[in-house]
Amino acid sequence: MIIKGRNILLRAIEPADTPLLHAWSNDPDIQYNLASWHFPASARDIERWLAAFRNDSTDQRFLIETAEHVAIGLANLVEINWKDRNAFHGMLLDAPARGRGYGADTVNTIMRYAFEELALERLDTTIIEYNHASYRLYIGKCGWVEEGRKRNAYYRRDRYWAKIIAGITRDDYLKYRAKLTPPSEP
C-alpha cells in the first residue's frame, strides 16, 4: 500500500533502496540533526536493519518519495503501542528536499494515517535543541505541542544540547486539520 500526501508518497522500504539508505546513514549532515546515535554503517548493516523490522506491526518505516517517485527521505511510526494507542514518529529528509514543503506534507500525511487510519490517540517525537527547522515544522506549522525539555540530553560537536519532547493528540490533530480545511458551502 502506498500512502499518498499532497506532493509526497510514503511506501515500504525495499531491498533495492539499500544504496540510498547506506548513503543517508553515513551522511554526517543528516545524522547531526537526528536524535539517535549513529556509527558508520556498512551496506550489510543496512540490509540487516531492513530485515529486522520488515514484518513488525509495532515498527513501521516508510521511504518518502516525491510525486515523481524521487526518493527524498524516511519517515516512521515506531514503538506503536496498540493498547494505549500511541506511537513515536521521526523523519529525515535529504538536503536537496529541505525547505520545499515536503517535510510538512510528510508530517501531515503521517498524522492523517496515524489518527484516521490506525485510530491512534497520540504521537510523540523528540527534537535536538539546535534543530530549529524541525522545531518550526512540528510546533510552528503542524500543530504539535512542546511538552518538555531534558537538559543536556544530547552530545554533539563538543557540547550538550537539550532534548525537546513534543507531541500531538487526536484532538489537537482534529483542531489543526479543521483550520486547514475550509468549511464547505451549503
C-alpha positions as CSV (number, residue, x, y, z in Angstrom):
1,M,0.0,0.0,0.0
2,I,1.2,3.5,-0.8
3,I,0.1,6.3,1.5
4,K,-0.4,9.5,-0.5
5,G,0.1,13.0,0.6
6,R,-0.3,16.2,-1.4
7,N,3.1,16.1,-3.0
8,I,4.7,13.0,-1.5
9,L,4.2,9.3,-1.3
10,L,5.1,7.0,1.6
11,R,5.9,3.5,0.6
12,A,7.6,0.4,2.0
13,I,11.3,0.4,2.0
14,E,12.6,-2.2,-0.5
15,P,16.0,-4.0,-0.7
16,A,16.7,-2.0,-3.8
17,D,16.8,1.1,-1.6
18,T,19.8,-0.2,0.3
19,P,22.4,2.0,-1.5
20,L,20.4,5.2,-0.8
21,L,19.8,4.2,2.9
22,H,23.5,3.4,3.1
23,A,24.4,6.9,1.8
24,W,22.0,8.6,4.2
25,S,23.1,6.6,7.2
26,N,26.7,7.7,6.6
27,D,26.0,11.4,5.8
28,P,27.2,13.4,8.8
29,D,25.0,16.4,8.0
30,I,21.9,14.2,8.1
31,Q,23.0,12.4,11.2
32,Y,23.8,15.6,13.0
33,N,20.1,16.5,13.1
34,L,18.8,13.1,14.2
35,A,18.2,12.3,17.8
36,S,19.7,8.8,17.9
37,W,23.3,7.9,18.0
38,H,24.8,6.7,14.7
39,F,28.1,5.0,13.9
40,P,29.4,4.3,10.4
41,A,27.3,1.7,8.7
42,S,28.1,-0.8,6.0
43,A,25.7,-1.9,3.3
44,R,25.4,-5.2,5.2
45,D,24.4,-3.3,8.3
46,I,21.7,-1.6,6.4
47,E,20.5,-4.9,5.0
48,R,20.3,-6.4,8.5
49,W,18.5,-3.3,9.7
50,L,15.9,-3.6,6.9
51,A,15.4,-7.3,7.6
52,A,14.9,-6.7,11.3
53,F,11.6,-4.7,11.0
54,R,10.1,-5.9,7.8
55,N,7.0,-7.6,9.3
56,D,6.6,-5.9,12.7
57,S,3.3,-4.1,13.3
58,T,4.8,-2.0,16.1
59,D,7.6,-0.6,13.9
60,Q,6.5,0.9,10.6
61,R,9.1,2.7,8.4
62,F,8.5,4.4,5.1
63,L,10.5,5.8,2.2
64,I,9.4,9.3,1.3
65,E,9.1,9.9,-2.5
66,T,8.0,12.9,-4.4
67,A,5.1,12.6,-6.8
68,E,7.7,11.9,-9.5
69,H,9.0,8.9,-7.5
70,V,12.2,10.5,-6.4
71,A,13.3,9.2,-3.0
72,I,13.9,12.2,-0.6
73,G,13.9,10.7,2.9
74,L,12.5,8.4,5.5
75,A,9.5,8.6,8.0
76,N,8.4,6.3,10.7
77,L,5.8,5.3,13.2
78,V,7.7,3.2,15.8
79,E,7.2,1.9,19.3
80,I,3.5,1.6,18.3
81,N,1.6,0.8,21.5
82,W,-1.7,-0.7,20.3
83,K,-3.2,-1.0,23.7
84,D,-2.7,2.7,24.7
85,R,-3.0,3.8,21.0
86,N,0.2,5.9,20.7
87,A,3.5,5.9,18.7
88,F,6.8,7.7,18.2
89,H,7.3,9.5,14.9
90,G,10.6,10.5,13.3
91,M,11.7,11.7,9.9
92,L,14.8,12.5,7.9
93,L,14.9,14.5,4.6
94,D,17.8,14.6,2.2
95,A,19.3,18.1,2.0
96,P,18.0,18.9,-1.5
97,A,14.4,18.2,-0.4
98,R,14.5,20.6,2.6
99,G,12.7,23.9,2.6
100,R,10.4,22.8,-0.2
101,G,7.3,21.8,1.7
102,Y,8.0,18.1,1.7
103,G,8.5,17.9,5.5
104,A,5.1,19.5,6.3
105,D,3.5,17.3,3.7
106,T,5.1,14.2,5.2
107,V,4.1,15.1,8.8
108,N,0.6,15.9,7.7
109,T,0.4,12.5,5.8
110,I,1.8,10.6,8.8
111,M,-0.7,12.3,11.2
112,R,-3.6,11.6,8.8
113,Y,-2.6,7.9,8.6
114,A,-1.9,7.6,12.3
115,F,-5.1,9.2,13.5
116,E,-7.6,8.5,10.7
117,E,-6.5,5.0,9.6
118,L,-4.8,3.5,12.6
119,A,-7.0,5.2,15.2
120,L,-4.1,6.2,17.3
121,E,-4.7,8.7,20.2
122,R,-1.3,10.4,20.2
123,L,2.1,10.8,18.5
124,D,5.4,11.8,20.1
125,T,8.7,13.0,18.8
126,T,11.9,14.5,20.0
127,I,13.9,17.4,18.6
128,I,17.5,18.4,19.3
129,E,17.5,21.9,20.7
130,Y,19.6,23.3,17.8
131,N,17.4,21.8,15.1
132,H,15.3,25.0,14.5
133,A,13.9,23.7,11.2
134,S,12.3,20.7,12.9
135,Y,11.0,22.8,15.7
136,R,9.4,25.2,13.3
137,L,8.0,22.3,11.3
138,Y,6.4,20.3,14.1
139,I,5.5,23.0,16.6
140,G,5.2,26.1,14.4
141,K,3.5,24.6,11.3
142,C,1.9,21.2,12.1
143,G,0.1,21.7,15.4
144,W,2.4,19.7,17.7
145,V,3.0,20.9,21.3
146,E,6.3,21.2,23.2
147,E,5.7,19.1,26.3
148,G,9.1,19.4,28.0
149,R,12.8,19.5,27.7
150,K,15.5,17.3,29.1
151,R,18.6,19.4,29.7
152,N,22.0,18.1,28.4
153,A,20.4,15.0,26.8
154,Y,22.4,15.1,23.5
155,Y,26.1,15.5,23.0
156,R,27.0,16.9,19.6
157,R,30.2,18.6,18.4
158,D,31.8,19.0,21.8
159,R,28.6,20.4,23.5
160,Y,25.5,19.2,25.3
161,W,22.0,20.1,24.0
162,A,18.5,19.7,25.3
163,K,16.1,17.1,24.1
164,I,12.8,18.8,23.2
165,I,9.8,16.5,23.8
166,A,6.8,17.2,21.6
167,G,3.5,15.5,21.0
168,I,0.2,15.8,19.3
169,T,-3.1,14.2,20.4
170,R,-6.0,13.2,18.2
171,D,-8.0,16.2,19.4
172,D,-5.0,18.5,18.6
173,Y,-4.8,17.0,15.2
174,L,-8.6,17.4,14.5
175,K,-8.4,21.1,15.5
176,Y,-5.3,21.6,13.3
177,R,-6.9,19.8,10.4
178,A,-10.1,22.0,10.8
179,K,-8.0,25.1,10.4
180,L,-6.6,23.8,7.2
181,T,-9.8,22.7,5.7
182,P,-12.1,25.5,4.5
183,P,-15.8,25.0,5.5
184,S,-17.9,23.5,2.8
185,E,-20.6,25.7,1.3
186,P,-24.3,24.5,1.7
